Amino acid sequence: MRVTHVITRLIVGGAQENTVASVLGLRAKPGLEVELISGPASGPEGSLEACFVAHPGLLTRLPELVRPIHPWKDFRALQELTRLFRERRPDLVHTHSGKAGVLGRLAARRAGVPIIVHTIHGPSFGPFQGALANSIFRAAERWAGRVTDHFVVVADAMKQQYLAAGIGRSQQYTKIFSGFDLAPFLAAKNDRALRARFGLTPEDLVVGKIARLFKLKGHDDLLAVAPELVRHCPRIKFLLVGDGAWRGRFEDRAHSLGLAQHFVFTGLVRPEEVPSLIGIMDIVVHLSRREGLPRALPQALAAARPVLAYDCDGANEVCRDGETGFLIAPGDARTLTEQLLKLAGDVPLRESLGRRGQAFVRQNFSTERLVDELHALYLRLGQTRPDPADPADKSLRPTGPLP
């Protein structure tokens, strides 16, 4: 079976890391030929393209496939994807992310690809944006959904949201948790030398956050409660891992609050550095208002660190309130402050939550499990795909005209 994955860009991020792990892992499965098509990766978030240096020919870069809406480039990307699919004749196209998800599925349909799969890593519509944008993106997802044979979701919340929007049928959805290499996180430790490198002492209570420095990620909310947290816990420090277009804004805000000495910005780090950074954290917060299932949460739990998260999308499927961490209503500054102070003052509670979280992640988030479940899905879809020679066989392909 020939399988082609398509993603908009290979920046450092959860959806991208999950896709890279899937592609590299599936290559080892017997009977599979796997490749990846991606648009250009650029920006302060960093690139994952180096993962393919040792695998020449596995990655195809498509310059026209860009994240912003750009009618001419979008048209060219659709044309080029259609051409590539017709030339390479994949048996299955598996798309990821918004732009590649829509254009890739439509191109696969035009090229006559037998099986079309799309992973919903996060919602493209919801309360995080305005009515006009939601209307446009919801319509695009419905349009592409009409030519999709199967959806993979990283959390049940994505299935519920998309079904509620009239996209697909329940039996077309399969949940597969995002996998990652657990070993470095399981081995993470509180390295005093690494703490010292970032100006942190052994006595500091380190609250970590791993996310792009950009809108909707919750850094503003953390900065808003920081003065109260520092007043009650003077030894608290905030370790912000990542980079992004809003870094200057957040640094200026920390200075204006008089708390610059309490905030540490690591800047861009390689994915392989994340486990050691989680190791020097005591608590991990994730305050994103838009994410399918935040990768930072299982990563933190794999290192036995308790988590606090906004109850958005699939966060509650990993941050189990009172079991592996605490869930907070988005924007509830008072509860965020109270729960952080509670964890700051209770080491046994932090350890208990972390141990339970680590056991849960061990069972559900390995790369091997991710790859095995994807492989099994591909085989199942391949066995039940319609026979192109039989016009009566409509078991998978949606019928009716595109909207």
C-alpha positions, 0 to 999 in steps of 0.5 A, spaced: 500 500 500 502 506 498 501 512 503 502 519 502 501 524 508 500 531 507 501 537 512 501 544 511 508 546 514 513 542 519 514 547 524 515 545 531 508 543 534 504 537 536 501 536 530 507 536 526 511 532 531 505 527 531 505 527 523 513 526 523 512 520 528 507 517 524 511 517 517 517 515 520 514 509 524 509 507 518 515 506 514 517 500 518 511 496 517 511 491 512 507 492 505 507 500 506 510 505 502 510 512 505 512 519 503 510 526 506 508 532 502 509 539 506 509 546 505 515 550 507 517 551 514 519 558 516 518 562 522 520 563 530 517 556 532 523 552 528 522 547 523 522 539 523 525 538 516 531 536 519 528 529 521 528 527 514 535 529 512 537 521 513 531 519 509 532 522 502 526 522 498 521 521 503 519 529 504 517 533 498 516 540 499 511 544 496 512 552 496 505 553 494 502 550 500 502 556 505 498 557 511 495 564 510 489 564 505 492 566 498 487 565 492 493 564 487 498 560 491 492 555 494 489 554 486 497 552 485 497 548 491 491 544 489 493 543 482 500 541 484 497 536 489 493 533 484 499 532 479 503 529 484 497 524 486 496 522 479 503 521 478 505 517 484 498 513 485 498 513 492 492 508 495 491 512 501 492 520 502 492 522 509 492 529 510 493 533 517 492 541 519 487 546 516 490 548 509 493 541 507 487 538 510 482 541 505 486 542 499 489 535 500 483 531 500 480 535 494 486 534 490 486 526 492 478 526 490 480 529 483 486 524 482 482 518 484 485 516 490 481 510 493 482 512 500 482 519 503 483 520 511 484 526 515 486 527 522 483 532 526 489 535 530 485 541 533 478 545 531 478 549 525 472 553 528 469 554 535 469 560 540 476 562 539 474 566 533 469 570 530 462 568 526 465 570 519 471 566 520 467 560 523 462 560 517 468 560 512 472 554 516 466 550 517 463 550 510 470 548 508 471 543 513 464 540 510 466 541 503 472 537 504 468 532 509 464 530 503 470 526 500 473 524 506 473 516 507 475 516 514 477 521 520 482 520 525 481 524 532 486 525 537 481 526 542 473 525 543 472 532 543 474 533 536 469 528 534 463 531 538 465 538 535 465 535 528 459 531 528 455 537 531 457 541 525 454 536 520 461 533 518 461 526 517 458 520 520 459 517 527 462 510 524 467 514 520 471 517 526 477 513 530 480 516 536 488 515 536 492 518 541 498 522 539 504 518 540 511 520 542 518 517 545 516 516 552 523 514 554 526 521 555 520 523 559 520 517 563 527 519 565 527 526 566 530 529 573 530 535 576 537 537 574 540 542 578 545 544 573 540 545 568 536 549 573 542 554 574 543 555 567 536 558 567 538 562 573 533 557 577 535 555 584 534 548 587 529 552 592 525 555 587 518 553 585 518 552 577 511 553 574 513 551 566 509 552 560 510 549 553 507 553 547 508 557 542 508 565 544 502 567 540 495 568 541 490 563 544 496 559 548 494 563 555 500 566 556 496 573 558 492 569 563 498 566 566 501 573 566 495 576 569 495 572 575 503 572 576 503 578 581 498 574 586 502 568 585 508 571 587 505 575 593 503 569 596 509 564 594 515 569 593 520 563 590 515 562 584 518 562 577 515 561 571 519 557 565 516 559 558 519 554 553 518 556 546 518 562 541 513 566 537 511 572 534 508 575 541 515 574 545 516 581 545 509 583 548 510 578 553 517 580 555 514 587 556 508 585 560 513 581 565 517 588 565 511 592 566 509 588 572 515 588 575 516 581 575 522 580 570 526 576 575 520 571 576 519 569 568 524 565 564 524 565 556 528 559 554 527 561 546 526 556 541 528 549 543 529 543 539 524 537 541 529 533 544 531 538 549 523 538 552 524 532 556 530 535 560 526 542 561 520 538 564 524 535 569 526 542 572 519 544 572 515 542 579 508 544 575 506 544 568 500 549 566 497 549 559 492 554 558 490 554 551 483 555 548 484 552 542 487 545 541 485 538 540 489 535 545 495 539 548 501 535 547 504 538 553 500 535 557 501 527 556 509 529 556 509 533 563 505 527 565 510 522 562 515 526 567 510 525 573 509 532 573 502 534 575 498 539 570 493 544 570 489 546 564 483 550 561 477 545 560 478 546 552 477 541 547 480 534 549 484 537 555 480 533 560 481 526 556 489 527 559 488 532 565 483 528 569 481 533 574 483 531 581 487 525 578 492 527 574 491 535 575 486 540 575 481 542 570 480 550 570 474 554 566 477 558 561 479 565 563 477 563 571 483 567 574 481 566 581 481 558 580 487 558 577 491 562 582 488 557 588 490 551 584 497 553 583 498 555 590 495 549 592 500 545 588 505 549 590 504 548 598 503 540 597 509 536 595 505 529 596 499 532 592 504 534 586 507 527 587 501 523 587 498 526 581 504 525 577 505 518 579 497 517 576 498 521 570 505 517 568 501 510 569 496 513 564 501 516 559 505 509 559 499 505 557 496 510 552 501 515 548 507 511 546 509 512 538 509 504 537 501 504 539 500 510 535 503 507 529 500 500 530 493 503 531 494 507 524 497 501 521 491 497 523 486 502 520 489 503 514 489 495 513 481 495 515 480 501 510 484 497 504 479 491 505 473 495 505 474 500 500 470 500 494 471 497 488 472 502 482 469 497 477 463 496 481 458 503 481 454 499 486 459 499 491 458 505 495 461 503 502 466 508 503 465 514 498 460 519 500 455 520 495 452 526 492 455 533 489 460 537 492 457 543 496 
